[in-house]
């Protein structure tokens, strides 16, 4: 399979690395079709976008007509010989930013229908972060529309693959109220795969084990560290600011935040305040209600059952060690 070159940081491209289990999951879905849309969620920066773009290439090689959209970046790929599909996506991407986001997100449904009407028998839809483009209130309706393509195609098809990726946030719970999608968690990269990525970064850099312990295998944070010239303090302070870990917020939840920094499973306690849990989920600081560590239920390799060093508990995990460190620093500062 052709391995994509992807932008890692300004001026630096890297080759898509690892994610072998996640790509095998795509091959499995290509053989069997997806009975429901596959909602893939996981930590910010864990590599969902890179995986989807590589998956589009894999599905093309498996002779699928593929539509991939990333509305937030006004980006698309269309691997099909139907020129009208490519033109309509290009026209949508050229719209003003707000309009482009919504048009790209919604077009995949119409264009998949069009491909089927034109007797294309293997169709794949890959949608990246569409819920941030259309709004959380429309997430369930969007997934239901994708399900309609699978259940009621306008013509007979051989296979349909539908995958939607999102950050953890609150999307998982919103869509989970309905039985319109299969939830597939994706974790940060496994250690050996992460090393393949790390070794492509040029110049002086910290030892691999330090990079691993800081990021927990999160390629997005590795890129942030590279851009900051490996200044961990700068990255942590930026997380504190971006996640709005203000003194007022930290003081309000000090007791439970301190417990969660030591053991994220403290938040699984029946006494843990639900309001705090919801806020930590919304801020993309934790993943709550972790799936059983069985690869059948994951889009890729699952994390360990527990890893205190990386902030992973059985039921709750910090998205990365640096997310936990940001909370620790905010507690000390407050």
C-alpha positions in Angstrom: 0.0 0.0 0.0 1.2 3.5 -0.8 2.2 5.3 2.4 1.2 8.9 2.5 3.4 11.8 3.2 1.7 14.0 5.8 2.4 17.5 7.1 3.8 17.1 10.7 4.9 20.7 11.3 5.6 23.7 9.1 8.4 22.7 6.8 8.4 19.0 7.8 6.6 16.1 6.2 6.6 12.6 7.6 5.5 9.3 6.2 2.4 7.7 7.7 3.6 5.4 10.4 2.2 2.2 12.0 -1.6 1.9 12.8 -1.5 -1.6 11.3 -4.4 -2.8 13.5 -6.5 0.2 12.6 -5.8 -0.3 8.8 -6.7 -4.0 9.2 -10.0 -2.8 10.7 -10.7 -0.8 7.5 -9.9 -4.0 5.4 -12.4 -5.9 7.6 -15.1 -3.3 7.1 -14.3 -3.3 3.3 -14.9 -7.1 3.2 -18.1 -7.1 5.3 -19.5 -3.5 4.9 -20.3 -1.5 7.9 -23.8 -2.4 9.1 -23.9 0.9 11.0 -21.7 4.0 10.6 -18.5 3.6 12.6 -18.0 6.5 15.0 -14.3 6.6 15.8 -13.5 8.8 18.8 -10.4 9.4 20.9 -7.9 11.9 22.3 -7.2 15.1 20.5 -4.2 14.6 18.3 -4.1 10.8 18.5 -3.9 10.5 14.8 -7.5 10.0 13.6 -7.0 12.4 10.6 -3.8 10.7 9.4 -5.4 7.3 9.7 -8.5 8.4 7.8 -6.4 9.9 5.0 -4.3 6.7 4.8 -7.5 4.6 4.9 -8.9 6.6 1.9 -5.8 5.4 -0.1 -6.2 1.8 1.2 -9.9 1.8 0.1 -9.0 3.2 -3.3 -6.6 0.3 -3.8 -9.4 -2.0 -2.8 -11.4 -0.6 -5.7 -13.8 1.6 -3.7 -15.1 4.9 -4.8 -14.0 7.0 -1.9 -15.2 10.4 -0.6 -13.1 11.9 2.3 -14.0 15.2 3.8 -12.4 17.3 6.5 -14.7 20.4 6.7 -12.7 22.2 9.4 -9.7 22.4 7.1 -11.8 22.8 3.9 -10.1 19.6 2.6 -11.4 16.7 0.6 -10.2 13.7 -1.4 -12.3 12.0 -4.0 -11.0 8.7 -5.4 -13.6 8.1 -8.2 -13.9 8.4 -12.0 -17.1 10.4 -11.6 -15.8 13.9 -12.4 -19.0 15.6 -11.3 -18.4 14.3 -7.7 -14.9 15.9 -7.7 -16.2 19.2 -9.1 -19.0 19.5 -6.6 -16.6 18.9 -3.7 -14.1 21.4 -5.1 -16.8 24.0 -5.6 -18.0 23.5 -2.0 -14.4 23.8 -0.6 -14.0 27.1 -2.5 -16.9 28.7 -0.6 -16.5 31.1 2.3 -15.2 29.3 5.3 -18.4 28.9 7.3 -20.4 27.8 4.2 -17.6 25.5 3.0 -17.7 23.6 6.3 -21.4 22.9 6.2 -21.5 22.1 2.4 -18.6 19.7 2.6 -20.1 17.9 5.5 -23.5 17.6 3.9 -22.4 16.9 0.4 -20.9 13.4 1.2 -24.5 12.1 1.7 -25.8 13.4 -1.6 -22.6 12.3 -3.5 -22.6 8.8 -2.1 -26.2 8.5 -3.2 -25.2 9.8 -6.7 -22.4 7.3 -6.9 -24.7 4.4 -6.1 -27.2 5.7 -8.7 -24.4 5.6 -11.2 -24.0 1.8 -10.5 -20.8 2.2 -8.5 -20.9 -0.9 -6.3 -18.2 -0.2 -3.7 -18.6 3.1 -1.8 -16.7 4.6 1.1 -17.5 7.7 3.1 -14.9 9.0 5.5 -15.9 12.1 7.4 -13.4 13.9 9.7 -14.6 16.2 12.6 -17.9 17.0 10.8 -19.7 17.6 14.1 -17.6 20.7 14.8 -18.6 22.0 11.4 -22.4 21.3 11.6 -22.8 21.7 15.4 -23.5 19.1 18.1 -27.3 19.6 17.7 -27.2 18.2 14.2 -24.8 15.3 15.0 -27.5 12.6 15.6 -29.4 13.6 12.5 -26.2 13.5 10.4 -25.4 10.0 11.6 -29.0 8.9 10.9 -28.7 10.2 7.3 -25.5 8.2 6.9 -27.2 5.1 8.2 -29.9 5.7 5.6 -27.3 5.3 2.9 -26.3 1.9 4.3 -29.8 0.6 4.9 -31.7 2.1 1.9 -29.3 2.6 -1.0 -31.0 3.6 -4.2 -29.5 0.6 -6.0 -27.9 -2.7 -5.0 -24.3 -2.4 -3.9 -21.5 -4.9 -3.0 -20.1 -2.9 -0.1 -20.5 0.4 1.8 -18.0 1.7 4.3 -19.0 4.7 6.5 -16.6 6.0 9.1 -17.0 9.3 11.1 -14.1 10.5 13.3 -14.4 12.9 16.2 -12.6 13.9 19.4 -13.9 12.6 22.7 -15.8 15.7 23.8 -19.5 15.2 24.3 -20.3 13.8 20.8 -20.0 10.2 21.9 -22.7 10.6 24.6 -25.0 12.7 22.2 -24.9 10.0 19.5 -25.0 7.2 22.0 -28.6 8.0 22.9 -29.6 6.4 19.6 -28.6 3.1 18.0 -27.5 4.6 14.8 -23.7 4.0 15.0 -21.1 1.7 16.4 -18.7 3.5 18.8 -15.1 2.6 18.1 -12.5 4.2 20.4 -9.0 4.9 19.1 -6.1 5.5 21.4 -2.8 7.2 21.1 -0.1 5.3 19.1 1.4 2.1 20.5 5.0 2.5 21.6 6.7 0.8 18.6 4.6 2.7 16.1 5.2 6.0 17.9 8.9 5.3 17.7 8.7 5.0 13.9 7.2 8.5 13.8 9.7 9.9 16.4 12.7 8.6 14.3 11.5 10.6 11.3 12.0 13.9 13.2 15.3 15.5 12.3 17.8 17.4 14.5 18.5 17.3 18.2 15.6 16.0 20.3 15.1 14.4 23.7 15.6 10.7 24.2 12.7 8.6 22.9 11.6 7.5 26.4 11.2 11.1 27.5 9.1 11.9 24.4 7.0 8.7 25.1 6.4 9.5 28.8 5.4 13.1 28.0 3.0 12.4 25.2 1.9 8.8 25.8 2.2 8.2 22.1 0.1 11.2 21.0 1.5 12.5 17.6 -0.3 15.8 17.9 1.5 16.6 21.2 4.8 15.4 19.7 4.4 17.9 16.9 3.7 20.7 19.5 6.8 19.8 21.3 8.8 19.9 18.1 7.4 23.3 17.2 8.2 24.6 20.7 11.8 23.3 20.3 11.1 20.6 22.9 10.1 23.0 25.6 7.7 21.0 27.7 6.9 23.9 30.0 5.7 26.0 27.1 3.5 23.2 25.9 2.0 22.6 29.3 1.4 26.3 29.9 -0.4 26.4 26.5 -2.6 23.5 27.6 -3.4 25.3 30.9 -4.5 28.3 28.9 -6.3 26.5 26.1 -8.3 24.3 28.5 -9.2 27.3 30.6 -7.7 25.8 33.9 -8.2 29.1 35.7 -7.5 29.6 39.4 -11.3 29.9 40.0 -12.0 26.6 38.2 -9.2 24.7 39.9 -10.2 26.0 43.3 -13.7 25.0 42.8 -12.8 21.3 42.1 -9.4 21.2 43.9 -10.1 18.0 46.0 -11.4 15.9 43.1 -8.8 17.2 40.6 -6.0 16.3 43.0 -7.4 12.8 43.4 -7.8 12.4 39.6 -4.2 13.5 39.0 -3.0 10.7 41.2 -5.5 8.2 39.8 -8.0 9.0 37.1 -10.2 6.1 38.2 -11.1 8.3 41.3 -13.6 9.9 38.9 -15.3 6.6 38.5 -16.3 6.8 42.2 -20.1 7.2 42.7 -19.2 10.2 44.9 -17.4 12.0 42.0 -19.3 15.1 41.0 -21.0 14.5 37.6 -20.6 18.2 36.7 -16.9 18.0 37.0 -16.7 14.8 34.9 -18.8 16.4 32.2 -16.6 19.5 32.1 -13.4 17.4 31.9 -14.9 15.5 29.0 -16.0 18.7 27.3 -12.6 20.2 27.7 -11.1 17.0 26.1 -8.9 16.4 29.2 -10.1 12.8 30.0 -11.7 9.8 28.3 -14.5 8.5 30.5 -16.0 5.0 30.6 -13.1 3.4 28.7 -14.0 0.3 26.6 -12.9 -3.2 27.6 -9.4 -3.8 26.3 -10.5 -6.2 23.5 -9.2 -5.3 20.1 -12.5 -6.3 18.5 -14.1 -3.2 20.0 -11.3 -0.7 19.1 -10.3 1.0 15.9 -6.6 0.0 16.4 -4.6 -1.2 19.3 -6.2 -0.6 22.7 -4.3 1.0 25.6 -3.1 -1.1 28.6 -5.6 -2.0 31.3 -3.8 0.4 33.6 -0.7 2.6 33.3 -0.1 4.9 36.2 2.9 6.6 34.5 0.8 7.5 31.4 -2.3 8.4 33.5 -4.4 5.5 32.2 -6.9 3.8 34.5 -9.3 1.0 34.0 -12.4 3.2 33.5 -11.0 6.7 33.1 -7.8 8.0 31.5 -6.2 11.4 30.9 -5.9 12.0 27.2 -2.2 12.2 27.5 0.4 12.6 30.4 0.8 16.3 29.5 -3.0 16.9 29.9 -2.6 15.5 33.4 0.5 17.6 34.0 -1.4 20.7 32.9 -4.0 20.1 35.7 -1.2 19.4 38.2 0.5 22.7 37.3 -2.8 24.5 37.5 -3.4 23.0 41.0 0.1 24.2 42.1 -0.5 27.7 40.7 -3.9 28.1 42.3 
